[in-house]
Amino acid sequence: MNHHTRRQELSAFLKAQRAKILPQSVGLAPGTRRRTPGLRREEVAQLAGVSLTWYTWLEQGRDIQASKSVLDAIATALQLTIDERKYLHALASEGGAGKGLVGKQEEEPQISPALQRILRELRFCPTIITDRRCQIVGWNQAAAHVFLDFQTVPVDERNLIRLVFSRKELRRLAVNWEHFVKGFLSIFRAYYGQYLEDEWYDLFLGEMKEEYPEFDRLWEQSRVSTAPEVLIEFRHSRGGKMLFELTSLQVQGSADLRLSVYTPAADTSTETKLRQLMERNGE
C-alpha cells in the first residue's frame, strides 16, 4: 500500500468508526441538529484530548505524524476493539505494519498431515482453510455439501471473498447474506492492516469495488476482527434451515493459515440434517 492509499484508508476508517458511536454512549447529549450519525469531529477531539485542527487533518488524510499515546487516546475515544486499535496504528504509522511481503503470492501453502486429519475429524462441522489473502487451500466434505464443491472451482478463482459475491448459491444460502459477508470482510480487513506492504490487497479491493456495486458499502461498514464469532442461519437447498456458529482460528506456523469452523448450533436439528445430507451421498 503506497503512502497516499494508506492515508485515504485511514481517513475512511476514522470517519466510519466515528459514525458508529452514539453520543449518549460517551456521556454526550444526542442533540437535535446533528446532520450526520455518530459523533462530530470536535467531540472525538475533545474526548481524545487533542486539538480539533490536528484531528481534522488526521481524518482528512493529511501527511501528519501521530504518537502512539495520541493514537491510543483516539482509539479509546472511538471505542475501538483490540484488533481495530492495531489496524489504526498500522494505518497511521509511517512505515506501516506490513511484513514486507510484496509482489507475487508465495507458493500455495501446503496442508500438513495434522491439518488434514483435523479436517477429517471435523466430519459434521463444515471447515475451510484459507491463506492470508483468503484463498481457499483446504476444506472438508461437510463444507463441500453446505457451501459448494470447491474442487469444481479453478484454483486461481478460489478466493473466499470473491466467491461469496460471485456465486449465486452462496448468495442464496445465508438468510442474512450481508451479515454472512461482513464476517469474512472483518477478517480480510485484519489481514489488510497486517500486510500493508503487499500491493495485491489494493488491486484486489479495486477489482471488487468495480465488479460488485455493493462491495464498497459493505467494506466501509465492516469491522476489523482476527477471530469473529457469529451465529449464521442458512437456508440450504436440500437440507433446509441450518444454524451454525462460526469460529475462526489462526493456525500457528510459518504459513499464515486460518481455519473457519462452522459448528452446528446446539439444541437445533442442524447436525442431524447435515448427517442425512451426507449419508444420501454415501459419506
C-alpha angles and dihedrals in degrees: 000000000000123000095259094048092049091053091049091051091048090052093050092046094052092048092049093049093047091052092055097060120091111220092227090057089067096040098266127129112255092228127197102245100063110133095188133038121258128013128343120239092250090054092053090048091050094048092047094045095237132121118272091232093054094047091046090054091049092050091046089058096246119163100261132134125241127195122228092249092053092048089050089053091051091047090053092048090051092046092235122182121235091265092047091050090054089049092051092050091048093052095043098045117095096232096035123220098270120136094229094258106145140156121016122020114259118251114294108280115252118237108232121228088250092056091045089055092049089054091051094045092052087066098154097031110083104229132185128188116208136177128229091283092050091252110155109240101164143012141164132239092261090059091049090054098045099038113016138293100274089193087075091057116086111252095244091053097053096104109138095212093051094044095055088056100038105040116078093204091060092047090053095043101069117065088211101033095178091054088049092051096045091060090061093042092054089057092045090053090054090054090045091057092044096052102038092149094061108092091195090084094058091046091050094047090049091053093048093049091050096046100040117040094200094053096080093055094047091046092053091048095047122107128221116253134150092197116021116184112204140160112233129192118210130192100206117200091229105017100045122210114009130174121203134179111219117218118182117203130189113225112225115229143072093298113073097230132159134201116214106196121191107201117194106250115254119255092023133103092239098110092046091052091048091050091051091047092053094042090056086060092049096254 
